[in-house]
Structure formats: structure tokens, C-alpha cells
Amino acid sequence: MDEITTDKIAYVILLAREMGADQPLRSARSELREFLEGLDEDEKAGLIALMWIGRETFAPEELPEAVRTARAERGERPDDYLIAEPQLADFLESGMEALGFSPEDETEAILRPV
């Protein structure tokens, strides 16, 4: 994906999982919102497109079309759109796998101590 790096996608997955776990929901939601607000418009479009591929709205080979559609239809609040999706982590993981990336490898790399 040219729009967003796999490590950023993996970080969103981790934060989205925290929101769904028994962690303090407000903290995880705030951290995810802050991270998403720091992304540029291309990165947000790539993330939305990947989510759509993961939920099978678009096929993996339709990635360029999904990105174009995300740019055109993202609305004024793409962060809210992403955070409101209860299966965000699952859809992003499925999207990564459909494009030939390993979400497990990427999230492990983030969690690995330096």
C-alpha cells in the first residue's frame, strides 16, 4: 500500500483491539482518535480502503478504486467513521491478509522490545 505503512495499520489494529478489550475504553478510544488525527488525508483514505477490502466491499485487486472512493466519500469526519466501526481491527487484519501482508508479523514487530 502506497498510502499508509503497514506499521501504522498494525498500530491502529492494536488500539482498536484495546477498545474492544477490558481496558479502560475511554483511554484506548482517545489514543486511537489522537493517532488517527495525526494521519494525513492519503493515510486515512488508505486505511478506509483497507477496511473496505477487509469487509469485502472491494476486492484486493480493486485497491486503487477503493482508495479513490475513500478520498471522494470519506466525509468530513473520517476519524469518527473508523472509530465507529466495531469490527475495525478484524476488517483491517482481513484487508492486510487479502493484500498479502501478515498482520501478526506487523503487530509483533510493534510490541517487540527494542
N, C-alpha and C positions, 0 to 999 in steps of 0.2 A: 504494500500500500504506500503510495507516494504522499498521501495527505497527512498521515499520522503514524508515528513509530509504534512498533509492537510493545515496547516497554511502557509507553503511555497507555495503551489499550489494557495491558495487564494490570497497571495500577488502578485504572477505572474498575476493572473486574474485582480486584481486591476490595476496593472501597464499597462497591455495590454489594458484595458478599457480606461485608461488615454490617451494612444497613439491614440486611435480612437476618443476621445472627442475633444473639442475645447481647450484643454490645449496646452501649448507650446510643440509641438511634439518632438522637439529635447531633451528637458528635460526628458520627460517620456521615450523616447527611450533610452537615456543614462542611466537612473536609472534602467530600465529593463535589459539592457546589463550588467551593473555592478553587478546586483543581480544574473543573470544567470552565469556570470563568476565566482562568488563565490560558486556556487554549485559544488559538486563533480560529478564524472562520473556516479555513480549509480543514483544520484538525477536527473541528466539530462536525463538518459535513462528512468527513471520512468515518468518524465514529458512528454517526447516524446511519450511513450507508452500510457499515459493517453490521450494525444491529439488524437492519432490514434483511441482509443476507442471512444472518443467523436465524431469523424467524421465517425465512423462505418467502419473503415478499419479492425479493430479487434473487436470481441465480448467481453463483460466483462469477460466471463469465459476464454478467451484467454490471459488474462493479462500476465502470465508468458512468453508466446510465444512473445507477443508484446515487453516486456522488453528485452528479448534475441535478438530480431530483431533490436531493437533500439540500443543496445550495438554494434551489428555487423555492422549496416548500418548507424550509426549516422554521419559518415564522420568526417572530421577534424574540422568542424565549427558548432556544434550543436546549439550554441547560435544564429548564423545567421539564421539557419533553423527555429528555433522557432520564432524569431522576424519577419521573413519574412512572416509568416502565418497571413493573415489579420483577420482571424476568431479565432485566438488563444484563446481569452477569452471564446468565445462561445463553442469551442471544449473542453476546459478544464472543463468548467461547465458541459457540457453534459457527459463527461467522469466520473466526480465525481458522478453525479447523477446515472449513469449506474452502478457504483460500490457501491451505497448505501450511499454516503456521501451528505451532504447538503452544496452546495457552498455558499448559502446565510448565513447560520449559521457561516461558517468559515470566510467569509469576514466581517460580522458584528462583530465578535469577534476581528478582527484586528482593526476595526475602533472604537470600544468601548473605551471611555476614561477610563484611569486607576485611 
